[in-house]
Amino acid sequence: MTQKKKGSKLLRFWKLLGPGLVTGASDDDPSGIATYSQAGAAYGLSTLWTAVVAFPLMAAIQQMCARIGMVTSQGLTGALKKHYPRPVLYLMLLFSTPAIIMNIGADIAGMGAVGNLLFPAVDASFFSVFFTVLLLGLIIYLPYARIAAILKYLCIVMLVYFIVPFLSHQDLGAIAKATFIPTISFNKDFIAILVGILGTTISPYLFFWQASVEVEEMRKHKKHIIVDKRLINNMEQDVDFGMGFSGMVMYFIILTTGTVLFNGGVHSIDTVEQAATALKPLAGNLAYLLFAVGVIGTGLIAIPVLSGSLSYIYTETFGWEQGLDKKFSQAKGFYVIIAISLLLGLALNYIGISPIKALIYTAILYGITAPVLIAIILHISNNKRIMGEFTNKRSTNILGFAALIIMTVAAVALIYLQLLG
C-alpha cells in the first residue's frame, strides 16, 4: 500500500470517528485521572488489569445507547419517558443531577489547581473561573459541528499519557504480568479502589450523552437518514475506538503512577495536582508538564459532555427544545441548564465541599443509578417493538449482563464501604 493510500485510509477513518471518540475521551476526566492516580500510587501495577476488563463492558453499554439514539431518533431520557413509568424517570433525575454537578465541580477544581501549578503566580480560583467562562462561551456560541470538531481534536492532547510512563525505566515483564493476570486483595481499601475505578469508567452520564449526541450527529449529516447495517457498523467502530482510547489512557495513567509514584515511595494521592507535583522530582519536568497539560485537556472535553448530558436529560423530560446544533434563541432552556450546571459546579469550590468529598458523593450516586440504567438499556435494546431489526446480538447481551452484575456488586460494595464500612 502506497503512503498516499495509507494517508487516505487514515483520513477516512478519522472522519468516521465522532461521538464515540469524544465520549470515550470524556470518560478520562480530571476526577477519573485522580481515581486512576490513587490506584497506581497506592497499589503499584496491581490494578492494571482493570483497563482490560472494563473496555468490552464500556463498549457494549455505549454501543447499546448509541443504537437506541439512532433507531428511535431520541435520547435515552426520551425512551425512558415513552416506555417506562414516570417515577423511574424522576428517580434518574433525582440521582443524576447532584452527581453530574458534583462531577463538574470536581473537574473544574482539578483544572484550576493544575493551572495554578503551571503558573504559580495566578491563583487556582482564577483558573477555575476562567475555564468555566471559556467553556460556557464556547458551548453557547459555537454550532454543534464546530464543538464536535474541537472536542475531537482535543482528544489528541490525551496522547501525552501514552508518553509519560516511558520517560522513566519500566519493567516490561512485570507490566505484562499485571496486565493479564488479575490481582485482588480482599481488604476494604483495595475493594474500594476497584469500585472507584468501575464507577468512574462506567458512568451513567455517558449513557445519556451517547444516545443524545448520536441524534445530533444524524441531524448534522441529513434530516431524514435511514439507519442501516452500514451505519450501525460505522457507529460500532467509532464507539469501540473511543472506548479503547479511553481504556488505554486509563491504563497508562495507572502505569505512570504505579511505577513512578509507587516505586518512589509516594503511596497517597488524593487529587490530580498532587499526582502531577509528585511526578516532578521523580520523573522530571517533562513528565510533570505533560501530565498537567493532559488534565486541562481532559477537563475541556469532559465538562461540555457532563453539562450537555444533564441538559439533554431535563429538556427531554419536559419536552423543551434542545440540541447543541441550535442557537441560544432557539433552545434557551437547553443552554440555561448547561450554564446553571457549570455555575453550580464552580460554586461547590466556594461553599466548603472539597473535590475529594464531591468525588465520593458522585461515586455513590453513580453507583446507585448505573445498575438500574444498565438494566433498562438492556431491556430497551432487546425490545423488537422499539428497536426493530437492530436489537442486541448475543455477544452484546453477554457483555451487557456481565456489566449489570459487576456494577450491581460494585454498587453494593460501594454503599457498604462508604456508608457502613
Secondary structure as UniProt FT lines:
FT   HELIX           3..16
FT   HELIX           19..27
FT   HELIX           30..43
FT   TURN            44..48
FT   HELIX           49..72
FT   HELIX           76..83
FT   HELIX           86..118
FT   TURN            120..121
FT   HELIX           124..141
FT   HELIX           144..154
FT   HELIX           155..159
FT   HELIX           160..163
FT   HELIX           164..167
FT   HELIX           172..180
FT   HELIX           188..201
FT   HELIX           204..221
FT   HELIX           229..256
FT   HELIX           257..261
FT   HELIX           262..263
FT   TURN            264..265
FT   HELIX           272..283
FT   HELIX           285..318
FT   TURN            324..325
FT   TURN            328..330
FT   HELIX           332..347
FT   HELIX           348..350
FT   TURN            351..352
FT   HELIX           355..381
FT   HELIX           384..387
FT   TURN            388..389
FT   HELIX           394..415
FT   HELIX           416..420
//
